[in-house]
Amino acid sequence: MEPVAVDACDGGLVAGAQGADVLDVQTALAAFGYGIAPTGMLNAETGFVVRAFQLHFRPQRVDGCLDRSTRLTLERVLAALPVI
């Protein structure tokens, strides 16, 4: 599975960001199996888990930020999972 290309101009959401976008990503990461509590805040735990995801699925830039590439790559990974 190819990751979505990184846009050098997209710094993404960084530590301290909060809102629905963060909550959606946390919920998706939890559904994938990462041990993360969906809080809606990009805290240290979320940054750690996002870096782990990026390292495995989108190694072009591993920074723990929720950029478009990370979000869309996560969607692709989840969509590729078999339905049980």
Secondary structure, 3 states (H helix, E strand, C coil): CCCCCCCCCCCCECCCCECHHHHHHHHHHHHHCCCCCCCCECCHHHHHHHHHHHHHHCCCCCCCCECHHHHHHHHHHHHHCCCC
